[in-house]
Amino acid sequence: MGIVAGLDSSSGFTRIVVCDADTGAVLRQGYAPHPVEAKAVEVDPQAWLLSLGEAASGGLLEGVEAIGVCAQAHGLVPLDSAGALVRPALLGNDKRAQAAAADLVDGLGGRQAWAEAVGSVPQAAQPVAKLRWLARTEPEAAQRTAALLQPHDWLVWQLLGRPARRTTDRGGASGTGYWSAATGAYRPDLVELAIGHPCALPEVLGPAEAAGMTPEGLLISAGTGETMAAAFGLGVGAGDAVVSLGASGSVTAVHHEALADPSGMITSLADATGMHLPVVHTLNAVRALRGTAELLGLDGLEELSALALKSTPGASGLVLLPYLEGEKTPQLPHTAGTLSGLRRESMKPEHLARAAVEGMLCSLADAMDVLRGRGVEVRRVFLLGAAAELPAVQAAAPAIFGAQVVVPQPADYAALGAARQAAWALGVSQGALTPQSPPAWQGAAAQVFEPGEELAVGQAVRQQYGATRDQIHPGAFPAGA
């Protein structure tokens, strides 16, 4: 079909991959940091364009026929009635809207009302909470706000020359707090509840639809959020879950329907293919490993992993509940971590190292069980993040998760997903593909680990962890979770 590009505008940089549209083979790559502070909570969106231009320099996009764009989630770009920026964009890592999110929960009648309305309960990161924060703290800017975009929407709009029509995709829209993945429709009343007046919202495109053509004749696909793009780039499908090991953690699975969860533990997102991506977050993942390594005086996670492998499954009865920053799943925001099972024989560094690895994985398995308890099938787990490469994590994960574990080779999966979306839209425009069938690119190169004979051992580790969790935090998980 030709050559396509995928652009990932994350919180700190822009990555671009140029791919063969038929096979997905990467032909060229570009990278540029964003000219902003690393921990900024608001930014002039022009910084994203400057980074994009630098990443695409040197003829990187020569011969490209279509571009897909993905970008950091939960940003809010408020525009006035003429399409001008009202104030700097608010980013997803901005926690100032926590009180505003709580106000919105009460304003609609509680958590269940929100879950039924849009598949999620307002959180500080979401655009809907940012709107309420804006109305409360910057009322003049709020009054001028007439149209709402997210980062990938804004970038697509800029690439197209700022046309009258503004677009988004169902994946990006599902994270706003005012679009329902279950109904496929906006809830403009929730926008008005948040900011006090109606705002223009971008048209939601289907997965294979094009947003338009640039003045230079480049096709621009619908675009999407980073999470959806990464899932599409990995090639996950029904029966797959993605476990992300960052400082905090998440479990995202592909499912055939949206899930409404009044507890708020599940956020019901849409994906980039027409399916759904329910996600459950934990506040503690790799931070528990790093904290344990520091406690033991070790020089990094590799040493922690090597030490953990000197122990045995179950860590001689030592259990670490890794709720070091409080926890979201289960909902224990003000708790602390717990080390349990201390006996003379268990008080050895290798057992603590093992307990940290198992505690992190069991916490994420708890999050996975929240999804499984709602009918989400998980047969295969994609493990992402630097900690996924640790031998101790790879040894323990399959049995604890009770599933095949796939550790993909590090790659720019979000940018690859954006490029695959561009190839899909290009193929549909050329009549080579249908809107129901994305291009069949080769899946990610990966290591595969099976639970095998260790499955029963993993179940015993989970039971030991669960018994400790329930003793210290009885009733932490609602019935049926």
Wavefront OBJ file of the C-alpha trace (Angstrom):
o trace
v 0.000 0.000 0.000
v 2.934 2.343 0.540
v 4.700 3.968 3.476
v 3.061 5.263 6.661
v 4.205 6.993 9.827
v 3.169 6.793 13.460
v 3.720 9.696 15.821
v 3.724 9.334 19.605
v 3.643 12.652 21.470
v 4.146 11.509 25.046
v 4.550 13.607 28.166
v 8.261 14.180 27.542
v 9.113 13.513 23.897
v 7.959 12.822 20.366
v 8.796 9.528 18.679
v 8.091 8.870 15.018
v 8.335 5.517 13.232
v 8.083 5.189 9.464
v 6.799 1.776 8.414
v 5.953 -0.335 5.406
v 2.151 -0.196 5.296
v 1.778 -3.866 4.344
v 4.168 -5.537 6.794
v 4.786 -3.008 9.557
v 8.550 -3.227 9.059
v 10.205 -0.110 10.542
v 12.082 1.811 7.853
v 13.130 4.961 9.728
v 12.771 6.502 13.177
v 12.881 9.984 14.676
v 13.003 11.340 18.208
v 12.996 14.726 19.939
v 12.386 15.777 23.554
v 9.650 18.241 24.381
v 11.027 21.674 25.305
v 9.217 21.645 28.661
v 10.017 20.844 32.271
v 9.846 17.135 33.041
v 7.236 17.496 35.796
v 5.205 20.323 34.274
v 1.449 20.048 34.863
v 0.557 22.536 32.138
v 2.213 23.483 28.861
v 1.782 25.578 25.733
v 0.792 23.005 23.074
v 3.130 24.711 20.633
v 5.881 22.794 22.463
v 4.427 19.577 21.037
v 4.619 21.009 17.520
v 8.215 22.141 18.011
v 9.157 18.654 19.178
v 7.264 17.085 16.276
v 9.103 19.262 13.775
v 12.477 18.346 15.244
v 11.654 14.616 15.314
v 10.556 14.733 11.672
v 13.605 16.661 10.434
v 16.111 15.378 7.884
v 13.511 14.133 5.423
v 12.153 11.501 7.827
v 8.647 11.694 6.323
v 9.752 11.591 2.693
v 7.481 9.277 0.722
v 4.992 8.884 3.591
v 1.351 8.692 2.449
v -0.476 8.587 5.787
v 0.216 9.548 9.402
v -1.329 8.322 12.635
v -1.063 10.348 15.845
v -1.216 9.199 19.434
v -0.510 11.340 22.458
v -0.446 11.468 26.234
v -3.763 10.747 27.853
v -6.055 12.987 29.881
v -4.711 16.322 28.716
v -7.168 19.158 28.200
v -6.719 21.845 25.532
v -9.382 24.546 26.053
v -10.176 26.746 23.032
v -12.272 29.880 22.697
v -15.003 30.390 20.105
v -12.417 31.414 17.479
v -10.243 28.326 18.080
v -7.550 30.193 20.003
v -5.974 28.711 23.110
v -7.642 30.016 26.284
v -4.773 29.016 28.582
v -1.929 26.459 28.576
v -3.017 22.833 28.202
v -3.615 20.956 31.450
v -1.752 17.633 31.550
v -2.727 14.233 32.878
v -0.248 14.319 35.764
v -1.926 17.411 37.243
v -3.397 16.438 40.627
v -4.891 19.829 41.442
v -8.362 18.650 40.420
v -8.744 16.019 43.171
v -11.270 18.088 45.098
v -13.028 18.994 41.856
v -13.372 15.288 40.998
v -14.955 14.606 44.398
v -17.371 17.512 43.824
v -18.435 15.992 40.516
v -19.038 12.576 42.071
v -21.452 14.163 44.526
v -22.934 16.437 41.862
v -24.264 13.528 39.792
v -25.435 11.490 42.752
v -22.521 9.224 43.563
v -20.039 6.775 42.100
v -22.618 4.389 40.658
v -24.320 7.189 38.721
v -20.996 8.067 37.053
v -20.094 4.450 36.344
v -23.433 3.931 34.637
v -23.157 7.217 32.740
v -19.630 6.975 31.290
v -17.984 3.814 32.634
v -15.701 5.565 35.112
v -15.773 7.558 38.313
v -14.144 11.015 38.011
v -10.454 11.175 38.872
v -8.194 14.220 39.056
v -6.460 13.301 35.791
v -9.610 13.276 33.659
v -10.624 16.267 31.529
v -14.056 16.397 33.172
v -12.420 17.067 36.560
v -10.091 19.639 34.996
v -13.154 21.483 33.698
v -14.595 21.737 37.213
v -11.198 22.876 38.540
v -11.060 25.517 35.813
v -14.553 26.756 36.661
v -13.657 27.027 40.360
v -10.130 28.480 40.165
v -10.015 30.355 36.833
v -13.621 31.401 36.188
v -12.699 33.956 33.519
v -10.797 31.326 31.502
v -13.655 28.882 32.045
v -16.188 31.388 30.698
v -14.081 31.883 27.541
v -13.762 28.140 26.957
v -16.019 27.191 24.056
v -14.421 24.002 22.659
v -12.523 21.073 24.165
v -9.722 18.979 22.702
v -7.211 16.471 24.032
v -3.532 16.424 22.968
v -3.927 13.974 20.078
v -7.060 15.811 18.878
v -5.174 19.110 18.892
v -2.180 17.689 17.018
v -4.400 16.137 14.343
v -6.232 19.454 13.988
v -2.931 21.308 13.591
v -1.608 18.855 10.982
v -4.801 19.316 8.976
v -4.415 23.091 8.949
v -6.957 23.885 11.703
v -10.141 23.090 9.739
v -13.624 23.902 11.007
v -14.190 20.197 11.694
v -12.440 18.880 14.802
v -12.197 15.155 15.463
v -11.151 12.544 17.989
v -11.473 8.756 18.251
v -13.431 6.520 20.605
v -10.280 5.500 22.510
v -9.331 9.066 23.351
v -12.938 10.087 24.007
v -13.430 7.244 26.485
v -10.917 8.803 28.885
v -12.574 12.209 29.097
v -15.267 11.471 31.661
v -17.965 12.834 29.350
v -18.167 10.131 26.642
v -19.554 6.645 27.220
v -17.824 3.617 25.715
v -21.012 1.624 26.346
v -23.315 3.885 24.311
v -20.716 5.435 21.977
v -22.104 8.882 22.743
v -21.123 12.083 24.530
v -22.789 13.230 27.720
v -22.780 17.011 27.104
v -24.762 17.437 30.307
v -21.665 16.291 32.231
v -19.562 18.930 30.488
v -22.110 21.531 31.530
v -22.180 20.105 35.068
v -18.405 20.505 35.228
v -17.798 23.922 33.662
v -21.220 25.555 33.837
v -22.038 25.923 30.134
v -22.049 23.849 26.911
v -18.813 23.374 24.942
v -18.199 22.131 21.413
v -16.812 18.587 21.403
v -14.852 16.889 18.606
v -16.547 14.411 16.281
v -15.757 10.821 17.285
v -14.390 8.857 14.322
v -14.447 5.101 13.808
v -11.199 3.092 14.056
v -10.460 3.033 10.318
v -11.808 6.493 9.448
v -9.518 9.285 8.314
v -9.605 12.674 10.004
v -8.744 14.301 6.680
v -5.941 15.258 4.303
v -3.200 17.771 5.006
v -2.694 20.685 2.611
v 0.258 18.660 1.246
v -1.939 15.623 0.522
v -1.044 13.418 3.496
v -3.872 11.310 4.915
v -4.255 11.703 8.688
v -5.982 8.866 10.520
v -8.287 9.295 13.517
v -5.481 9.146 16.080
v -5.904 7.804 19.612
v -4.505 7.819 23.135
v -1.157 6.243 24.015
v -2.684 3.284 25.862
v -4.876 2.350 22.910
v -2.063 2.863 20.411
v 0.333 0.684 22.408
v -2.233 -2.127 22.599
v -2.778 -1.895 18.837
v 0.974 -1.842 18.217
v 1.469 -4.928 20.385
v -1.267 -6.743 18.505
v -3.277 -7.744 21.583
v -6.729 -9.199 21.130
v -9.533 -10.936 23.011
v -8.111 -13.074 25.808
v -5.058 -10.837 26.223
v -4.175 -8.573 29.129
v -1.367 -6.024 29.352
v 0.327 -5.598 32.723
v 2.347 -2.394 32.885
v 5.106 -2.239 35.482
v 5.894 1.388 36.145
v 6.339 3.019 39.547
v 2.605 2.346 39.714
v 0.957 -0.504 37.834
v -2.015 -1.250 35.623
v -3.825 -4.206 34.131
v -5.585 -3.595 30.836
v -7.520 -6.283 28.989
v -9.288 -6.555 25.654
v -13.010 -7.201 26.094
v -16.070 -7.289 23.852
v -18.147 -4.857 25.924
v -17.839 -1.851 28.193
v -17.987 -2.474 31.928
v -19.759 -0.247 34.445
v -18.120 -0.566 37.867
v -19.698 1.424 40.700
v -16.704 0.696 42.958
v -14.590 2.798 40.621
v -11.807 0.220 40.417
v -12.450 -0.412 36.706
v -12.117 2.394 34.180
v -13.996 1.412 31.038
v -12.029 2.597 28.009
v -12.529 1.928 24.312
v -9.666 0.648 22.176
v -8.455 1.571 18.689
v -10.159 -1.353 16.918
v -13.816 -1.257 17.991
v -13.341 -3.368 21.133
v -13.008 -2.247 24.753
v -10.088 -1.828 27.163
v -11.203 -2.043 30.788
v -8.273 -1.047 32.999
v -7.525 -1.428 36.698
v -4.745 0.616 38.303
v -2.535 -0.002 41.309
v -0.546 2.772 42.983
v 2.421 0.543 43.747
v 4.453 -1.634 41.414
v 8.152 -1.048 40.733
v 8.315 1.513 43.559
v 7.960 -1.483 45.929
v 10.959 -3.169 44.310
v 13.060 -0.010 44.404
v 12.159 0.624 48.033
v 13.145 -2.921 48.976
v 16.419 -2.649 47.067
v 17.243 0.553 48.957
v 16.320 -1.043 52.280
v 18.670 -3.959 51.556
v 21.461 -1.674 50.365
v 21.409 -3.128 46.868
v 22.604 -1.341 43.760
v 19.467 -1.491 41.617
v 16.740 -3.895 40.547
v 19.082 -6.378 38.885
v 20.754 -7.120 42.229
v 17.330 -7.409 43.879
v 16.254 -9.918 41.233
v 19.388 -12.021 41.654
v 18.904 -12.048 45.434
v 15.224 -12.996 45.121
v 16.140 -16.041 43.048
v 18.171 -17.356 46.001
v 14.892 -17.685 47.913
v 12.024 -20.049 47.072
v 8.357 -19.454 46.143
v 6.512 -18.141 49.165
v 9.645 -16.431 50.521
v 9.755 -18.726 53.582
v 6.376 -17.352 54.685
v 7.305 -13.685 54.305
v 4.541 -11.555 52.709
v 4.831 -7.940 51.608
v 1.633 -6.006 50.996
v 3.173 -3.313 48.780
v 0.759 -0.484 49.590
v 3.584 1.993 50.142
v 1.730 5.028 48.729
v -1.701 3.916 49.853
v -3.552 1.859 47.268
v -6.227 2.218 44.617
v -6.920 -1.519 44.126
v -8.081 -2.339 46.742
v -9.286 1.122 47.703
v -7.065 1.893 50.669
v -5.856 5.440 49.969
v -4.523 6.122 53.462
v -2.938 2.785 54.348
v 0.735 1.791 54.366
v 2.632 -1.278 53.294
v 2.870 -4.304 55.571
v 5.569 -6.941 56.038
v 4.106 -10.063 57.595
v 5.326 -13.553 58.487
v 8.539 -12.553 60.230
v 10.172 -15.565 61.868
v 13.772 -16.239 62.622
v 14.141 -18.439 59.536
v 12.467 -15.901 57.222
v 14.547 -12.920 58.348
v 17.041 -13.133 55.516
v 17.682 -10.652 52.691
v 16.821 -13.119 49.925
v 13.377 -13.789 51.420
v 12.585 -10.083 51.640
v 13.707 -9.640 48.032
v 11.459 -12.527 46.968
v 8.542 -11.181 49.018
v 8.847 -7.821 47.247
v 8.672 -9.441 43.797
v 5.790 -11.699 44.799
v 3.955 -8.874 46.575
v 4.112 -6.653 43.495
v 2.894 -9.453 41.226
v 0.161 -10.602 43.632
v -1.111 -7.034 43.898
v -1.377 -6.891 40.104
v -2.984 -10.348 40.083
v -5.592 -8.919 42.474
v -6.213 -6.171 39.912
v -6.496 -8.807 37.174
v -9.019 -10.720 39.286
v -11.209 -7.604 39.412
v -11.486 -7.905 35.630
v -11.861 -11.680 35.641
v -14.630 -11.318 38.194
v -16.550 -9.263 35.623
v -16.257 -11.924 32.921
v -13.049 -10.733 31.243
v -11.101 -13.717 29.922
v -7.317 -13.637 30.389
v -5.368 -16.411 28.677
v -2.202 -14.480 27.893
v -0.469 -11.640 29.746
v 1.814 -9.108 28.070
v 4.298 -7.811 30.637
v 5.660 -4.318 29.927
v 8.199 -2.051 31.601
v 11.848 -2.334 32.542
v 11.044 -4.639 35.486
v 9.511 -7.149 33.043
v 13.083 -8.009 31.999
v 14.088 -9.088 35.528
v 14.655 -12.869 35.779
v 12.909 -13.066 39.169
v 9.803 -11.376 37.738
v 9.797 -13.644 34.692
v 10.207 -16.718 36.907
v 7.306 -15.871 39.225
v 4.791 -14.089 36.969
v 3.301 -16.996 34.923
v 2.339 -19.071 37.971
v 1.060 -16.072 39.963
v -1.014 -14.762 37.044
v -2.096 -18.271 36.060
v -1.491 -17.574 32.393
v 1.114 -17.555 29.667
v 3.335 -14.486 30.046
v 4.736 -12.660 27.029
v 7.602 -10.192 27.490
v 7.824 -8.181 24.264
v 11.137 -6.887 23.004
v 11.408 -3.172 23.868
v 10.028 -1.062 21.008
v 8.009 2.089 20.398
v 4.680 0.260 20.517
v 2.535 3.387 20.825
v 4.138 4.903 17.712
v 3.824 1.535 15.952
v 0.139 1.412 16.848
v -0.355 4.893 15.452
v 1.404 3.827 12.247
v -0.759 0.707 12.007
v -3.853 2.874 12.338
v -2.532 5.087 9.521
v -2.003 2.003 7.348
v -5.573 0.883 8.104
v -7.089 4.222 7.107
v -4.890 4.359 4.013
v -5.871 0.816 3.012
v -9.570 1.598 3.413
v -9.184 4.760 1.322
v -7.499 2.705 -1.413
v -9.997 -0.150 -1.236
v -7.293 -2.601 -0.122
v -8.664 -3.071 3.423
v -12.101 -3.074 5.038
v -13.119 -1.020 8.089
v -13.527 -4.321 9.964
v -10.036 -5.752 9.324
v -6.844 -3.874 10.275
v -3.582 -4.626 8.465
v -2.149 -7.960 9.609
v 1.241 -6.752 10.789
v 3.647 -9.196 12.393
v 3.284 -9.334 16.175
v 5.893 -8.111 18.604
v 9.090 -10.137 18.980
v 8.921 -11.564 22.484
v 9.990 -14.085 25.085
v 7.207 -16.446 26.182
v 6.956 -18.033 29.633
v 4.466 -20.749 30.595
v 3.203 -21.506 34.128
v 3.692 -25.239 33.514
v 4.171 -27.353 36.617
v 4.616 -24.215 38.754
v 0.928 -23.303 38.499
v 0.022 -24.938 41.814
v 2.980 -23.223 43.484
v 1.791 -19.867 42.167
v -1.697 -20.518 43.511
v -0.212 -21.268 46.936
v 1.724 -17.972 46.856
v -1.501 -16.141 45.981
v -3.353 -17.859 48.813
v -0.650 -16.881 51.298
v -0.753 -13.285 50.054
v -4.571 -13.172 50.021
v -4.864 -14.544 53.541
v -2.472 -11.854 54.809
v -4.297 -9.117 52.885
v -7.705 -10.172 54.201
v -6.459 -10.459 57.781
v -4.931 -6.969 57.798
v -7.524 -5.297 55.538
v -10.751 -7.293 55.963
v -13.388 -6.460 53.370
v -10.935 -4.497 51.209
v -12.453 -6.006 48.087
v -16.226 -5.609 47.625
v -18.248 -8.771 47.230
v -17.942 -10.021 43.661
v -14.787 -8.033 42.895
l 1 2 3 4 5 6 7 8 9 10 11 12 13 14 15 16 17 18 19 20 21 22 23 24 25 26 27 28 29 30 31 32 33 34 35 36 37 38 39 40 41 42 43 44 45 46 47 48 49 50 51 52 53 54 55 56 57 58 59 60 61 62 63 64 65 66 67 68 69 70 71 72 73 74 75 76 77 78 79 80 81 82 83 84 85 86 87 88 89 90 91 92 93 94 95 96 97 98 99 100 101 102 103 104 105 106 107 108 109 110 111 112 113 114 115 116 117 118 119 120 121 122 123 124 125 126 127 128 129 130 131 132 133 134 135 136 137 138 139 140 141 142 143 144 145 146 147 148 149 150 151 152 153 154 155 156 157 158 159 160 161 162 163 164 165 166 167 168 169 170 171 172 173 174 175 176 177 178 179 180 181 182 183 184 185 186 187 188 189 190 191 192 193 194 195 196 197 198 199 200 201 202 203 204 205 206 207 208 209 210 211 212 213 214 215 216 217 218 219 220 221 222 223 224 225 226 227 228 229 230 231 232 233 234 235 236 237 238 239 240 241 242 243 244 245 246 247 248 249 250 251 252 253 254 255 256 257 258 259 260 261 262 263 264 265 266 267 268 269 270 271 272 273 274 275 276 277 278 279 280 281 282 283 284 285 286 287 288 289 290 291 292 293 294 295 296 297 298 299 300 301 302 303 304 305 306 307 308 309 310 311 312 313 314 315 316 317 318 319 320 321 322 323 324 325 326 327 328 329 330 331 332 333 334 335 336 337 338 339 340 341 342 343 344 345 346 347 348 349 350 351 352 353 354 355 356 357 358 359 360 361 362 363 364 365 366 367 368 369 370 371 372 373 374 375 376 377 378 379 380 381 382 383 384 385 386 387 388 389 390 391 392 393 394 395 396 397 398 399 400 401 402 403 404 405 406 407 408 409 410 411 412 413 414 415 416 417 418 419 420 421 422 423 424 425 426 427 428 429 430 431 432 433 434 435 436 437 438 439 440 441 442 443 444 445 446 447 448 449 450 451 452 453 454 455 456 457 458 459 460 461 462 463 464 465 466 467 468 469 470 471 472 473 474 475 476 477 478 479 480 481
